Amino acid sequence: MTTYSRITGTGSYLPPRRVTNADLAAELAARGVETSDQWIVERTGIRARHFAAPDVTASDLAAHASRQALEAAGVAAKDIDLIIVATSTPDMVFPSAACILQAKLGIAGCPAFDVQAVCSGFVYALTIADSMIKTGAASKALVIGAEVFSRILDFNDRTTCVLFGDGAGAVVLEASDTPGILSSDLHADGKHVGMLCVPGTVSGGKVLGDPLLKMDGQAVFKLAVGVLEDAARAALAKAGKTDADIDWLIPHQANIRIMTSTAKKLKLPMEKVVVTVDQHGNTSAASIPLALDSAVRSGKIRKGDTLMLEGVGGGFTWGAVLLDF
Ligand code: ACO
């Protein structure tokens, strides 16, 4: 019998400090940086984001989201046999946030590692977990997106610091006789490294280069819309499905204008798109599982719905996962 993988539980966590556009504009004004709620809402759709306290790490956020997902799935932490954390803002250079999370969950022994694909990290991680379950290497996986992007923002650069937030989302992915994950389509093109990056690195005990986020926003916008459509269409074709089969589109929550353009290209009304960017901002690898969990908990997404998850981010990386929930 073929083994498939299926999401059996979702969870998420936002750090308690909620920062509205007005709050952020006031903080930035104190630095001499000018922005407004109106500009941010019109250009991005973002109204608020959450920022973690300075001593809170990606694995802390991941632990909260994971416990919720385990509870929703009715799975005990000790039965998890694979942990993958998608993050670009891990607790340390090493070990991975996944290993730190494993200890926080009070378990040991199963493989645990991070995936670094920036805002596409969750679709990458989900695809890896699906592949490992299909080969029999795992049967109950925890797949998490967790980020503290506030750590790498340049609060003197208004073109980037208003866009991002912190948070985590998690799913339990279990072996199943029925799908589950129907198809996935992943890509990268390293020639776009400079379009969105944090160029700094650690060397000889010092930070070399600039450790804050740099982005060419307009170039990202153009590239994102095209590749998101291509990845979604490729995932549909691999599963023998069409646009009309999608019940919910859960795109990476970067910017409402990118999401609207993508939905239009896929001929999906905005009523079928899960939108949380207004309340979360762009939480990079956490954005898709955060949006998924919020739509599951609000009762929008029901068991049996067909979901298209798609992400695009630094690298550049992009990809889509089509699944029956
Ligand atoms: N507040 C007020 N004014 C601002 C701000 C701000 N926060 N940021 C920029 N401006 C100003 C600029 O200085 C510029 O002023 P000027 O005309 O006097 O020079 C003006 O607004 C227009 O700037 P643009 O960069 O042309 O604005 P644009 O409409 O392109 O919007 C944005 C910028 C929102 C970044 C857009 O390009 C975008 O959404 N790009 C996609 C980037 C993205 O979503 N990245 C997320 C990470 S990547 C990912 O997750 C896939």
Residues whose N, C-alpha, C, O or C-beta is under 5 A from the ligand:
A	BS01	ACO	E34 T35 S36 W39 R43 T44 C119 R158 T159 V162 G217 Q218 V220 F221 A224 A254 N255 V312 G313
